[in-house]
Amino acid sequence: MTTHELTVPTQHDGLSLGRYHPPALSSVRGTAFEQRLTTAQRRLLEIGEAANLLSVLRHHANNACHGLAEVIGSAALAPYAKALVTSLADERKLGADAEAVGRALRLPVYGDRTYYRKAHATTPLACVLLFCRLDVFGSRLAQTLAVLSRSPALLPILRRFSMDGHARARRTLSTNRSVLAHLWHSFDDRSAADLRPVVVAHVDELLLIADRCFHSPDVFAECGFPDPWLVAEQVWNQSRRRAEYTSHPSFALGLVDASRTR
């Protein structure tokens, strides 16, 4: 791990998927980290694509702990960033590290269930995406992810950020079928509504990621979930004009499938 220091924002700095320029990029000018980035990867950093950014950071561990903390924009996560990045190579550590981040984000734990009781307007969207990215099915955060899936725009990306591979998805969802199905059909806590402003504000960007990352709706069907593509289409029909969809930087980078813009 390199020893140079990076400035970590202490407050939410307007992080908005597709609109935020993370300070990490300018902070590592001239370093080996930046030199290893391709033009496309550097552009991903610049537009704040949290999903792809985490993938980039995963392969550039020298600066990952600093970059991850900065992109999320929370000084509270800094002590946990190194452990998180290190644990990406060790799945056995993911559950414990995810819970540590949950405590840093002040997510209360009730018995075996961890819920997003609050999603403040100042909570960076990357924090939500971070939790979706961690492979925590089978842990206490499985319930949290199920709660997040109540938001239509988050449902299509749930699989991409929480599981690796179709066969594994079937195994983990089978293990948690009763818990997930129960939460999907019966969860009525008001805290779920707290996420709505965050989701609505970023619905177009989330759908862009969904186009790229979601491939197996039948996995969710096995648990009694509605078809995520149908849900996403309903959300899209209520969102902005399709022309704005194709003008998004992610589209230009080939991060979305042009066939889905018809």
Secondary structure, 3 states (H helix, E strand, C coil): CCCCCCCCCCCCCCCCCCCCCCHHHHHCCCCHHHHCCCHHHHHHHHHCCHHHHHHHHHCCHHHHHHHHHHHHCCHHHHHHHHHHHHHCCCHHHHHHHHHHHHHHCCCCEECCEECCCCCCCCCCHHHHHHHHHCCCCCCCHHHHHHHHCCCCCCHHHHHHHHCCCHHHHHHHHHHCHHHHHHHHHHCCCHHHHHHHHHHHHCHHHHHHHHHHHCCCHHHHHCCCCCCHHHHHHHHHHCCCCHHHHHHCHHHHCCCCCHHHHC
